Amino acid sequence: MSSDEATSLVDLPSPILLDIFSRLPPTSLLYVKSVCRTFQKLTLTFPASTIINQFSSDGTSCADTLKLLKFKDEGGTHSYCLDPNVDLDLQLYFPVDPFWLVISVHGFVCFNYFPDYVDTIYILNPRTREYIILPEAEGSREWPNDVTYGFGFDPIMFEYKVIRIYQEEVFDDNTSYYKSEGQVYTIGKGYWRSAGHVMFSFMPYGVNLYAKIHWLVYDANGNELICSFDLENELFESFLTAPGYTEERYRNLRSLGVFGRCLCVCDNSADSHFEVWVMKEYGVTNSWVKEIVINISPERNDWLGNEMIYMLKVFEDGEVLFLWRDDFLFLHHPLKKTLKKLDIRAGNILASNHVSSSFSLKSFEAEVVNVF
């Protein structure tokens, strides 16, 4: 390009533009998208990966390592690779009990760990190597009490919020149920706030959809519901779950996920098959549709049946990435009826979708940012 030709940001190569935009906060990206079609396409297609928290069940080898799993479309199949340059050995910097991955949002990864009866939350950006430690919240998780978490972004107030559900077991007339309190921490504010109580027992870790965090919950009568927490108005709501749940079935074999832009329930409680129910219209009970059924043959029973299965990602061609318990990942194509187990080395794993970002945690006031 000659020196007298007019140039602009649009003329830069796509990789450079992506690197520039990855350093912007989501609040700025909302405005970037409206500038032109070129920017809209770029900002909507950041390369997405799956971030893996790999740990060993005995606390010895391969403990607390953060890995990035990348997928590529090759001839109608999804090849994958681990990027060793992104690997983070968390034990080098946090010599504590194993971390538990909650979720990744806009490049920020939310972790928690439980030394003794105190639970601690970390927000980490693997790309900038920055992290913050949230202050201790009220309520000990000493048995039989428990806690679960969610992490999300409020696009109205442009705020990141961690939601802590403190679950206290209540005994009444020889029966017991859980009274749960929602606690909210807004990144940059420096303190926890109460968001009120709900009479539900929550399953671990919420999923994000439509600026809300959702959990599978159970009421005092043992009925399964879906409970949401609106990140803008900070209110809890509940609605009916997918068909198929009965008290006779072991409830720890159903998990909540996101299928495209819809809520889904992965149900592995039947002996003969695994199924995925998708809520086609948000909040509408009669819009649940059985989208996927995988028959469990005898040769598959030892690695597909009898455990929790989590939905992680749906590719453009319809193939789906699942996590079986915390043992391994597998791919399933509903149309081709294929199953493929992924070899991701030894160790137990937790996983979340992840889009890398250079947005610094130092942008948030009232937070002490550490770097390693």
Secondary structure, DSSP 8 states (H G I E B T S, - for coil): --TTS---GGGS-HHHHHHHHTTS-HHHHHHHTTT-HHHHHHHH---EEEEEEEE-TTSSTT-SEEEEEEEEEETTEEEEEE-GGG-EEGGGT--SS--EEEEEETTEEEEEE-STT--EEEEEETTTTEEEE----SS---TT-EEEEEEEEETTTTEEEEEEEEEEEEEETTEEEEEEEEEEEETTT-SEEEEEEES-EE-SS-EEETTEEEEEEE-TT--EEEEEEETTT--EEEEE--TT--TTS-GGGEEEEEETTEEEEEE--SSSEEEEEEESSTT-GGGEEEEEEEE--TTTHHHHSSS-EEEEEE-TTS-EEEEETTTEEEEEETTTTEEEE----SSEEEEEEEE-----GGGSTT---EE-
